[in-house]
């Protein structure tokens, strides 16, 4: 899921075809700003702050 700087979920979905420990997320519909991307899977819980310009 992707959250804005207010903590609101702005998009979420499943990643089905991740390979080589990589996945692609299309964030083109989001406005410029600071977001938090959070991934929860069986063995992985990951969060990363990103900046869209």
MOPAC internal coordinates of N, CA, C and O (Angstrom, degrees):
PM7 1SCF
backbone

  N    0.0000 0     0.00 0     0.00 0    0    0    0
  C    1.4482 1     0.00 0     0.00 0    1    0    0
  C    1.5116 1   109.24 1     0.00 0    2    1    0
  O    1.2310 1   121.05 1   -24.28 1    3    2    1
  N    1.3290 1   115.60 1   155.72 1    3    2    1
  C    1.4588 1   122.28 1   179.09 1    5    3    2
  C    1.5165 1   107.29 1  -120.94 1    6    5    3
  O    1.2310 1   120.98 1   -50.90 1    7    6    5
  N    1.3392 1   115.74 1   129.10 1    7    6    5
  C    1.4626 1   121.13 1  -178.90 1    9    7    6
  C    1.5208 1   109.71 1  -118.08 1   10    9    7
  O    1.2310 1   121.09 1   -33.95 1   11   10    9
  N    1.3320 1   115.51 1   146.05 1   11   10    9
  C    1.4568 1   119.83 1   176.76 1   13   11   10
  C    1.5250 1   109.86 1   -82.03 1   14   13   11
  O    1.2310 1   120.25 1     3.22 1   15   14   13
  N    1.3246 1   117.13 1  -176.78 1   15   14   13
  C    1.4633 1   121.10 1  -176.16 1   17   15   14
  C    1.5242 1   112.82 1   -68.47 1   18   17   15
  O    1.2310 1   119.99 1   167.34 1   19   18   17
  N    1.3334 1   117.63 1   -12.66 1   19   18   17
  C    1.4627 1   121.46 1   176.87 1   21   19   18
  C    1.5269 1   111.87 1   -92.50 1   22   21   19
  O    1.2310 1   120.41 1   178.92 1   23   22   21
  N    1.3260 1   116.82 1    -1.08 1   23   22   21
  C    1.4583 1   121.08 1  -179.75 1   25   23   22
  C    1.5143 1   113.95 1    86.21 1   26   25   23
  O    1.2310 1   120.37 1  -173.33 1   27   26   25
  N    1.3252 1   116.90 1     6.67 1   27   26   25
  C    1.4632 1   121.06 1   179.09 1   29   27   26
  C    1.5287 1   109.83 1   -83.41 1   30   29   27
  O    1.2310 1   120.48 1   -44.36 1   31   30   29
  N    1.3233 1   116.69 1   135.64 1   31   30   29
  C    1.4630 1   120.78 1   177.28 1   33   31   30
  C    1.5205 1   108.17 1   -72.96 1   34   33   31
  O    1.2310 1   120.53 1   -58.73 1   35   34   33
  N    1.3365 1   116.58 1   121.27 1   35   34   33
  C    1.4602 1   120.76 1  -179.23 1   37   35   34
  C    1.5198 1   112.25 1  -102.16 1   38   37   35
  O    1.2310 1   120.11 1   158.51 1   39   38   37
  N    1.3132 1   117.39 1   -21.49 1   39   38   37
  C    1.4595 1   121.23 1   173.56 1   41   39   38
  C    1.5231 1   108.73 1  -161.45 1   42   41   39
  O    1.2310 1   121.22 1   -31.14 1   43   42   41
  N    1.3057 1   115.27 1   148.86 1   43   42   41
  C    1.4634 1   119.76 1   175.73 1   45   43   42
  C    1.5102 1   108.44 1  -152.62 1   46   45   43
  O    1.2310 1   120.99 1   -23.00 1   47   46   45
  N    1.2866 1   115.71 1   157.00 1   47   46   45
  C    1.4492 1   119.60 1   179.91 1   49   47   46
  C    1.5077 1   110.64 1  -179.19 1   50   49   47
  O    1.2310 1   121.27 1    -0.80 1   51   50   49
  N    1.3090 1   115.18 1   179.20 1   51   50   49
  C    1.4629 1   121.87 1  -179.27 1   53   51   50
  C    1.5184 1   109.49 1  -102.60 1   54   53   51
  O    1.2310 1   121.21 1   -35.30 1   55   54   53
  N    1.3135 1   115.30 1   144.70 1   55   54   53
  C    1.4597 1   121.50 1   174.11 1   57   55   54
  C    1.5183 1   106.38 1  -106.76 1   58   57   55
  O    1.2310 1   121.13 1   -69.33 1   59   58   57
  N    1.3286 1   115.44 1   110.67 1   59   58   57
  C    1.4593 1   119.79 1  -174.01 1   61   59   58
  C    1.5232 1   113.78 1   -99.04 1   62   61   59
  O    1.2310 1   120.20 1   150.48 1   63   62   61
  N    1.3196 1   117.23 1   -29.52 1   63   62   61
  C    1.4624 1   119.72 1  -172.11 1   65   63   62
  C    1.5208 1   112.78 1  -114.43 1   66   65   63
  O    1.2310 1   120.00 1  -141.39 1   67   66   65
  N    1.3124 1   117.60 1    38.61 1   67   66   65
  C    1.4605 1   120.05 1   178.28 1   69   67   66
  C    1.5263 1   109.10 1   -70.96 1   70   69   67
  O    1.2310 1   121.24 1   -46.57 1   71   70   69
  N    1.3201 1   115.24 1   133.43 1   71   70   69
  C    1.4590 1   119.27 1   177.52 1   73   71   70
  C    1.5203 1   108.89 1  -135.81 1   74   73   71
  O    1.2310 1   120.56 1   -25.96 1   75   74   73
  N    1.3150 1   116.53 1   154.04 1   75   74   73
  C    1.4652 1   121.92 1  -179.81 1   77   75   74
  C    1.5207 1   111.87 1    53.15 1   78   77   75
  O    1.2310 1   120.81 1  -144.19 1   79   78   77
  N    1.3270 1   116.05 1    35.81 1   79   78   77
  C    1.4660 1   121.95 1   179.16 1   81   79   78
  C    1.5232 1   112.53 1    58.22 1   82   81   79
  O    1.2310 1   120.29 1  -148.12 1   83   82   81
  N    1.3264 1   117.06 1    31.88 1   83   82   81
  C    1.4614 1   121.44 1   179.72 1   85   83   82
  C    1.5232 1   109.29 1  -134.40 1   86   85   83
  O    1.2310 1   121.39 1   -31.23 1   87   86   85
  N    1.3145 1   114.94 1   148.77 1   87   86   85
  C    1.4622 1   120.67 1   176.33 1   89   87   86
  C    1.5235 1   107.75 1  -145.59 1   90   89   87
  O    1.2310 1   120.68 1   -24.48 1   91   90   89
  N    1.3105 1   116.30 1   155.52 1   91   90   89
  C    1.4584 1   121.67 1   179.80 1   93   91   90
  C    1.5150 1   109.24 1  -113.16 1   94   93   91
  O    1.2310 1   121.31 1   -46.40 1   95   94   93
  N    1.3121 1   115.10 1   133.60 1   95   94   93
  C    1.4531 1   121.39 1   178.27 1   97   95   94
  C    1.5195 1   108.41 1  -119.35 1   98   97   95
  O    1.2310 1   119.42 1   -51.02 1   99   98   97
  N    1.3213 1   118.72 1   128.98 1   99   98   97
  C    1.4571 1   121.91 1   177.71 1  101   99   98
  C    1.5246 1   108.40 1   -90.30 1  102  101   99
  O    1.2310 1   120.52 1   -70.29 1  103  102  101
  N    1.3261 1   116.62 1   109.71 1  103  102  101
  C    1.4608 1   121.89 1  -179.25 1  105  103  102
  C    1.5243 1   111.57 1  -110.90 1  106  105  103
  O    1.2310 1   120.16 1  -161.49 1  107  106  105
  N    1.3127 1   117.29 1    18.51 1  107  106  105
  C    1.4630 1   121.30 1  -174.94 1  109  107  106
  C    1.5246 1   112.97 1   -64.74 1  110  109  107
  O    1.2310 1   119.49 1   158.46 1  111  110  109
  N    1.3191 1   118.58 1   -21.54 1  111  110  109
  C    1.4663 1   121.26 1  -179.40 1  113  111  110
  C    1.5298 1   112.33 1   -81.84 1  114  113  111
  O    1.2310 1   119.97 1   171.60 1  115  114  113
  N    1.3349 1   117.66 1    -8.40 1  115  114  113
  C    1.4609 1   120.83 1  -177.40 1  117  115  114
  C    1.5214 1   111.05 1   -89.53 1  118  117  115
  O    1.2310 1   120.96 1   -33.04 1  119  118  117
  N    1.3230 1   115.76 1   146.96 1  119  118  117
  C    1.4585 1   121.51 1   175.85 1  121  119  118
  C    1.5215 1   110.05 1   -73.46 1  122  121  119
  O    1.2310 1   120.75 1   -16.92 1  123  122  121
  N    1.3233 1   116.17 1   163.08 1  123  122  121
  C    1.4603 1   121.12 1   174.72 1  125  123  122
  C    1.5238 1   108.77 1   -60.23 1  126  125  123
  O    1.2310 1   120.67 1   -37.12 1  127  126  125
  N    1.3277 1   116.33 1   142.88 1  127  126  125
  C    1.4555 1   120.13 1   179.26 1  129  127  126
  C    1.5102 1   111.36 1   156.91 1  130  129  127
  O    1.2310 1   121.11 1     7.89 1  131  130  129
  N    1.3252 1   115.48 1  -172.11 1  131  130  129
  C    1.4578 1   122.57 1  -179.44 1  133  131  130
  C    1.5250 1   108.75 1  -101.90 1  134  133  131
  O    1.2310 1   120.84 1   -48.28 1  135  134  133
  N    1.3190 1   116.00 1   131.72 1  135  134  133
  C    1.4576 1   122.04 1  -178.15 1  137  135  134
  C    1.5250 1   109.88 1  -133.38 1  138  137  135
  O    1.2310 1   120.75 1   -20.29 1  139  138  137
  N    1.3121 1   116.17 1   159.71 1  139  138  137
  C    1.4540 1   122.82 1   174.09 1  141  139  138
  C    1.5240 1   107.27 1  -116.32 1  142  141  139
  O    1.2310 1   120.61 1   -55.68 1  143  142  141
  N    1.3262 1   116.43 1   124.32 1  143  142  141
  C    1.4633 1   121.71 1   176.16 1  145  143  142
  C    1.5220 1   106.82 1  -101.31 1  146  145  143
  O    1.2310 1   120.75 1   -53.87 1  147  146  145
  N    1.3274 1   116.18 1   126.13 1  147  146  145
  C    1.4608 1   120.73 1  -179.23 1  149  147  146
  C    1.5245 1   109.29 1  -123.52 1  150  149  147
  O    1.2310 1   121.00 1   -50.41 1  151  150  149
  N    1.3276 1   115.69 1   129.59 1  151  150  149
  C    1.4647 1   122.53 1   179.48 1  153  151  150
  C    1.5198 1   108.08 1  -119.25 1  154  153  151
  O    1.2310 1   120.83 1   -53.05 1  155  154  153
  N    1.3086 1   116.02 1   126.95 1  155  154  153
  C    1.4626 1   122.11 1   175.86 1  157  155  154
  C    1.5223 1   108.11 1  -123.35 1  158  157  155
  O    1.2310 1   120.79 1   -59.50 1  159  158  157
  N    1.3164 1   116.10 1   120.50 1  159  158  157
  C    1.4640 1   121.85 1   178.45 1  161  159  158
  C    1.5190 1   108.05 1  -136.44 1  162  161  159
  O    1.2310 1   120.84 1     3.31 1  163  162  161
  N    1.3071 1   116.00 1  -176.69 1  163  162  161
  C    1.4650 1   120.02 1  -176.94 1  165  163  162
  C    1.5228 1   112.26 1   -52.30 1  166  165  163
  O    1.2310 1   120.33 1   127.00 1  167  166  165
  N    1.3147 1   116.97 1   -53.00 1  167  166  165
  C    1.4583 1   120.95 1  -175.37 1  169  167  166
  C    1.5209 1   113.31 1  -112.26 1  170  169  167
  O    1.2310 1   119.99 1  -172.08 1  171  170  169
  N    1.3258 1   117.63 1     7.92 1  171  170  169
  C    1.4625 1   120.47 1  -173.71 1  173  171  170
  C    1.5229 1   110.36 1  -133.14 1  174  173  171
  O    1.2310 1   121.00 1   -50.30 1  175  174  173
  N    1.3030 1   115.70 1   129.70 1  175  174  173
  C    1.4588 1   122.80 1   167.46 1  177  175  174
  C    1.5142 1   105.46 1  -128.81 1  178  177  175
  O    1.2310 1   120.81 1   -63.70 1  179  178  177
  N    1.3334 1   116.06 1   116.30 1  179  178  177
  C    1.4495 1   121.11 1  -169.04 1  181  179  178
  C    1.5166 1   109.34 1  -138.90 1  182  181  179
  O    1.2310 1   120.22 1   -42.18 1  183  182  181
  N    1.3238 1   117.18 1   137.82 1  183  182  181
  C    1.4615 1   121.50 1   174.50 1  185  183  182
  C    1.5189 1   108.28 1  -135.61 1  186  185  183
  O    1.2310 1   120.81 1   -39.73 1  187  186  185
  N    1.3332 1   116.05 1   140.27 1  187  186  185
  C    1.4604 1   121.28 1  -178.59 1  189  187  186
  C    1.5177 1   109.44 1  -144.95 1  190  189  187
  O    1.2310 1   120.86 1   -48.58 1  191  190  189
  N    1.3312 1   115.96 1   131.42 1  191  190  189
  C    1.4615 1   120.85 1   175.61 1  193  191  190
  C    1.5208 1   108.16 1   -82.09 1  194  193  191
  O    1.2310 1   120.69 1   -45.61 1  195  194  193
  N    1.3357 1   116.29 1   134.39 1  195  194  193
  C    1.4590 1   121.15 1   177.04 1  197  195  194
  C    1.5216 1   109.31 1  -128.32 1  198  197  195
  O    1.2310 1   120.82 1   -24.73 1  199  198  197
  N    1.3150 1   116.03 1   155.27 1  199  198  197
  C    1.4572 1   122.37 1   177.13 1  201  199  198
  C    1.5200 1   107.63 1  -120.82 1  202  201  199
  O    1.2310 1   120.66 1   -57.30 1  203  202  201
  N    1.3258 1   116.34 1   122.70 1  203  202  201
  C    1.4667 1   121.62 1   175.58 1  205  203  202
  C    1.5179 1   107.95 1  -100.20 1  206  205  203
  O    1.2310 1   120.84 1   -47.59 1  207  206  205
  N    1.3252 1   116.00 1   132.41 1  207  206  205
  C    1.4725 1   120.68 1  -179.22 1  209  207  206
  C    1.4950 1   111.36 1  -114.85 1  210  209  207
  O    1.2310 1   120.10 1   180.00 1  211  210  209

